[in-house]
Each structure stands twice: as C-alpha cells, then as structure tokens.
Amino acid sequence: MTRETVLVVRHESPEVLAAATAGRLLAAIADAQAARGLAHVSLTGGTIGGKTLAAVAASPARESVDWKRVHLWWSDERFLPAGDPERNATQAQDALLGALDLDPATVHLPPASDGPDGDDLDAAAARYAAELLQFGAGAEAPEFDVLLLGMGPDGHVASLFPHHAGLGRDDSSVVGVRESPKPPPLRVSFTFGAIARARQVWLVAAGAEKAAAVARGVAAGDVSETPAAGVFGTERTLWLIDQAAATDL
C-alpha cells in the first residue's frame, strides 16, 4: 500500500455523502461478484453508516447485486443482547437487511451477550475470530472487498480508541474491549490486523466536530492518538467525507 492509493472524496452534505457512498458500495459489490463470484463486506454503525445503509435500501441499483452471494460482517459491535436497538447489527437490520433476499449463512452477526458464550467477552471475541478464520483462505480474516468504517471525533475506528488497551492487540483478528470510553463499556472489535486484510477501506465521516481527526487521519499521524491514521486497504483507502469534516484539510 502506498500513499498514492489514499484518496479523499468530499461531498456537499451528509445526505449527499450517504447517497454517494451507497452507490459506490453497490458498484463495488457488483464488481467483486463479477470478478470472484462473491463479495465480503464489513459494515459499520453510527449516524452516517445508518444513512448509507438506508440509501442502499432505497436505491434501484440494489437489484444489480446477488445478495445471496454477499458475506456481511461487522468491524465492531456493542456486547449487548441480540436485538438490542443499540447494536450495529440491529440497526443494519432495520435500515437495510430486512429489505434484502439474504442467505442467513452469509450474515455473520457479531457475538451478543446472550449468545453461546453468555457474558464471557473474551470467549465471544474468540468465537468471532474463529468465524473470520474459516473464510480467510489460510489468513486470519477474509480479504474484504470493502470494509466500511465510521470515525468518532476522537479519531477512533471500530472500537479501537485512542490510548486504549485494545489498540495494540495483534494476537487475534478480534479483541474484547473493556472500559470503552464511549458507552456501553463492553464491545468486540476487529484489530488492525483484520482491517488490514481489506482490499478497500472506506472511512466515512461527516460533521465539523470530526474535522480535526480527519486531518490527522489523512496525514497518517500518531496512531495512538488517532487510530484512524493506522487503517489502510491493500488496494485503496478512501476518505469519504462531507464539506464540514473537510474544513481542516
């Protein structure tokens, strides 16, 4: 990966950003299926992530995708009971998944606190890591065709927070996160190693409150201060932002 493969794409507003990202995602999935027969996509939560998924659901172009040949993953999740409205997967179900003809075997839901491992966070993280490994073709995770990431005002991505213990974990593709500075305190998250398996990483951010972190991330600054600065795709890294988030560039 070279710096030449890092691109910044600015959009006028959050609404335009979400619609454009949705169109880009549908095209990328269709291209992956044409090239390899299937696609692996990692979704994200948050306000702009939810708007993007809703825009996919509303797009006529969604019919260009064979959704039974799309493997869906999540880069992080709140460790709460299945169906909790705060979970990214629940929000994705409401915004998009319920409208699609999906094969349940290709929807890789992150572990929940009422799942097979109960409230054992580390066991749940290990279970998700083992599921990623099944599709890694000898590596710790699949080569995601697109891995979507939101970013917080502090520069965190997935549940990798600045100066947090989970930031330096490299012994697994998934880590259990405790004492998250953003509630709830317990989460599961991809590590940098899993994210680095993606062909394309798209960082999607909107709002003036994220402008400083966007600038640090695009500049590939200190990862411990701005985790977003340390994520790259093997083929392309896209910063998809609105004008407000671009004001410090």
C-alpha positions as CSV (number, residue, x, y, z in Angstrom):
1,M,0.0,0.0,0.0
2,T,1.4,3.4,-0.9
3,R,0.2,6.9,-0.1
4,E,-0.9,7.2,-3.7
5,T,-3.7,4.8,-3.0
6,V,-5.2,7.1,-0.3
7,L,-7.9,9.3,-1.8
8,V,-10.1,12.0,-0.2
9,V,-13.6,12.4,-1.7
10,R,-15.6,15.4,-0.5
11,H,-19.4,15.7,-0.7
12,E,-21.6,18.7,-0.1
13,S,-23.7,17.4,2.8
14,P,-24.2,14.2,4.9
15,E,-27.2,13.3,2.8
16,V,-25.2,13.5,-0.4
17,L,-22.3,11.6,1.2
18,A,-24.6,8.8,2.3
19,A,-26.2,8.5,-1.2
20,A,-22.8,8.6,-3.0
21,T,-21.3,6.0,-0.6
22,A,-24.3,3.7,-1.2
23,G,-23.9,3.9,-4.9
24,R,-20.2,3.3,-4.7
25,L,-20.8,0.3,-2.4
26,L,-23.3,-1.3,-4.7
27,A,-20.9,-0.9,-7.7
28,A,-18.0,-2.4,-5.7
29,I,-20.1,-5.4,-4.6
30,A,-21.3,-6.0,-8.2
31,D,-17.7,-5.7,-9.4
32,A,-16.4,-8.2,-6.8
33,Q,-19.1,-10.7,-7.7
34,A,-18.2,-10.4,-11.4
35,A,-14.5,-10.9,-10.6
36,R,-14.7,-13.6,-7.9
37,G,-18.3,-14.8,-7.7
38,L,-19.0,-13.4,-4.3
39,A,-18.2,-10.4,-2.1
40,H,-17.1,-9.9,1.5
41,V,-18.3,-6.6,3.0
42,S,-17.8,-5.3,6.5
43,L,-20.5,-2.8,7.7
44,T,-20.3,0.0,10.2
45,G,-22.8,1.7,12.5
46,G,-23.2,5.3,13.6
47,T,-25.3,8.0,12.1
48,I,-23.7,8.2,8.7
49,G,-23.3,4.4,8.5
50,G,-27.1,4.1,9.1
51,K,-27.9,6.7,6.5
52,T,-25.7,4.9,4.0
53,L,-27.4,1.6,4.5
54,A,-30.8,3.2,4.2
55,A,-29.6,4.8,0.9
56,V,-28.6,1.3,-0.3
57,A,-32.1,0.0,0.6
58,A,-33.7,2.9,-1.4
59,S,-31.5,2.5,-4.5
60,P,-32.9,0.7,-7.5
61,A,-29.3,-0.3,-8.2
62,R,-29.5,-2.8,-5.3
63,E,-31.1,-5.2,-7.8
64,S,-27.8,-5.4,-9.6
65,V,-26.4,-7.4,-6.6
66,D,-27.0,-11.1,-5.9
67,W,-27.4,-10.6,-2.1
68,K,-27.2,-14.4,-1.5
69,R,-23.6,-14.2,-2.6
70,V,-22.6,-11.3,-0.2
71,H,-20.9,-12.2,3.1
72,L,-21.7,-9.4,5.6
73,W,-19.5,-8.7,8.7
74,W,-19.2,-6.0,11.3
75,S,-15.9,-4.4,12.3
76,D,-17.2,-3.8,15.8
77,E,-20.3,-4.4,18.0
78,R,-21.7,-3.4,21.3
79,F,-21.7,-6.5,23.6
80,L,-25.4,-6.4,24.4
81,P,-28.2,-9.0,23.9
82,A,-29.2,-9.9,20.4
83,G,-31.8,-7.5,19.0
84,D,-30.8,-4.7,21.3
85,P,-31.6,-1.4,19.5
86,E,-28.1,-0.1,20.3
87,R,-26.4,-2.9,18.4
88,N,-25.0,-2.1,15.0
89,A,-26.4,-5.3,13.6
90,T,-29.9,-4.4,14.8
91,Q,-29.7,-1.0,13.2
92,A,-28.5,-2.6,10.0
93,Q,-31.4,-5.0,10.0
94,D,-33.8,-2.1,10.3
95,A,-32.1,0.1,7.7
96,L,-31.3,-2.5,5.1
97,L,-31.0,-6.2,5.8
98,G,-34.8,-6.7,6.3
99,A,-35.3,-5.5,2.7
100,L,-32.8,-7.9,1.1
101,D,-33.1,-11.5,0.0
102,L,-30.1,-12.7,2.1
103,D,-28.8,-16.2,2.8
104,P,-28.6,-16.4,6.6
105,A,-25.4,-18.4,6.3
106,T,-23.6,-15.4,4.8
107,V,-24.7,-12.9,7.5
108,H,-22.0,-13.1,10.1
109,L,-23.6,-11.5,13.2
110,P,-21.1,-10.4,15.9
111,P,-21.5,-12.1,19.2
112,A,-24.1,-11.0,21.7
113,S,-24.1,-11.1,25.4
114,D,-26.9,-13.7,25.4
115,G,-25.2,-15.9,22.8
116,P,-23.5,-19.3,23.2
117,D,-20.7,-17.8,25.4
118,G,-23.0,-15.8,27.6
119,D,-21.4,-12.8,29.1
120,D,-17.8,-14.1,28.6
121,L,-16.5,-11.3,26.4
122,D,-13.1,-12.9,25.6
123,A,-14.8,-16.2,24.5
124,A,-17.2,-14.3,22.4
125,A,-14.4,-12.4,20.7
126,A,-12.5,-15.7,20.1
127,R,-15.7,-17.2,18.5
128,Y,-16.0,-14.3,16.0
129,A,-12.2,-14.6,15.3
130,A,-12.7,-18.3,14.5
131,E,-15.5,-17.5,12.2
132,L,-13.4,-15.0,10.3
133,L,-10.6,-17.6,10.1
134,Q,-13.0,-20.0,8.3
135,F,-13.2,-17.6,5.4
136,G,-9.6,-16.4,5.4
137,A,-8.1,-18.9,3.0
138,G,-5.2,-19.5,5.3
139,A,-5.2,-16.0,6.8
140,E,-6.8,-14.7,9.9
141,A,-9.7,-13.0,8.0
142,P,-11.2,-12.8,4.6
143,E,-9.9,-10.3,2.0
144,F,-12.9,-7.9,2.5
145,D,-13.8,-6.3,-0.8
146,V,-15.0,-3.3,1.1
147,L,-14.5,-2.5,4.8
148,L,-16.6,0.5,5.9
149,L,-15.5,2.4,8.9
150,G,-17.1,5.3,10.7
151,M,-14.9,7.6,12.8
152,G,-15.5,9.4,16.1
153,P,-14.5,12.9,16.9
154,D,-11.6,11.4,18.9
155,G,-10.3,9.5,15.8
156,H,-11.4,6.1,16.9
157,V,-12.4,3.5,14.3
158,A,-14.3,0.2,15.0
159,S,-13.9,0.1,18.8
160,L,-10.2,0.9,18.7
161,F,-9.9,4.0,20.9
162,P,-7.0,6.4,21.4
163,H,-4.5,5.3,24.1
164,H,-6.7,2.3,24.9
165,A,-5.5,-1.2,25.8
166,G,-7.2,-2.8,22.8
167,L,-5.3,-0.6,20.3
168,G,-2.1,-2.6,20.5
169,R,-3.5,-6.1,20.3
170,D,-2.1,-8.1,17.4
171,D,-2.5,-11.6,18.6
172,S,-6.0,-12.1,17.1
173,S,-8.3,-10.6,14.5
174,V,-10.9,-9.7,17.1
175,V,-10.5,-8.3,20.5
176,G,-12.8,-7.9,23.5
177,V,-12.9,-4.2,24.5
178,R,-13.5,-3.3,28.2
179,E,-14.0,0.1,29.7
180,S,-14.8,1.7,26.3
181,P,-14.6,5.5,26.7
182,K,-17.9,5.6,24.7
183,P,-20.8,3.6,26.3
184,P,-21.5,0.8,26.5
185,P,-18.3,-0.3,28.1
186,L,-18.1,-3.8,26.6
187,R,-17.6,-4.3,22.9
188,V,-16.0,-6.6,20.4
189,S,-13.8,-5.2,17.7
190,F,-11.7,-6.1,14.7
191,T,-8.0,-5.4,15.3
192,F,-5.7,-3.6,12.9
193,G,-4.7,-7.0,11.6
194,A,-8.2,-7.9,10.4
195,I,-8.8,-4.4,9.0
196,A,-5.5,-4.7,7.0
197,R,-6.9,-7.7,5.1
198,A,-9.4,-5.5,3.3
199,R,-8.8,-4.7,-0.4
200,Q,-10.6,-1.4,0.1
201,V,-11.0,0.5,3.4
202,W,-13.5,3.4,3.3
203,L,-13.6,5.8,6.2
204,V,-16.9,7.7,6.2
205,A,-17.2,10.8,8.3
206,A,-19.5,13.9,8.5
207,G,-19.6,16.9,10.7
208,A,-17.3,19.8,11.8
209,E,-16.7,18.0,15.1
210,K,-14.7,15.4,13.2
211,A,-12.6,17.8,11.1
212,A,-9.5,17.8,13.3
213,A,-9.5,14.0,13.5
214,V,-10.0,13.7,9.7
215,A,-7.0,15.9,9.1
216,R,-4.8,13.9,11.5
217,G,-6.0,10.6,10.0
218,V,-5.4,11.7,6.4
219,A,-1.9,12.8,7.3
220,A,-1.3,9.3,8.8
221,G,-0.2,10.8,12.1
222,D,0.2,9.2,15.5
223,V,-1.9,6.0,15.6
224,S,-2.1,6.0,19.4
225,E,-3.7,9.5,19.3
226,T,-5.8,8.9,16.1
227,P,-6.4,5.2,15.4
228,A,-7.9,6.1,12.0
229,A,-4.4,7.1,10.9
230,G,-3.4,3.4,11.0
231,V,-6.0,1.8,8.7
232,F,-5.4,1.1,5.1
233,G,-6.7,-1.1,2.3
234,T,-4.3,-3.3,0.3
235,E,-5.6,-1.7,-2.9
236,R,-7.2,1.5,-1.9
237,T,-8.1,3.7,1.1
238,L,-10.9,6.2,0.7
239,W,-11.8,9.0,3.0
240,L,-15.4,9.8,2.1
241,I,-16.3,13.0,3.9
242,D,-18.7,15.9,3.8
243,Q,-17.6,19.6,3.5
244,A,-17.8,20.2,7.2
245,A,-15.5,17.3,8.0
246,A,-13.0,18.6,5.4
247,T,-12.5,22.1,6.9
248,D,-9.1,21.3,8.5
249,L,-7.6,19.7,5.3
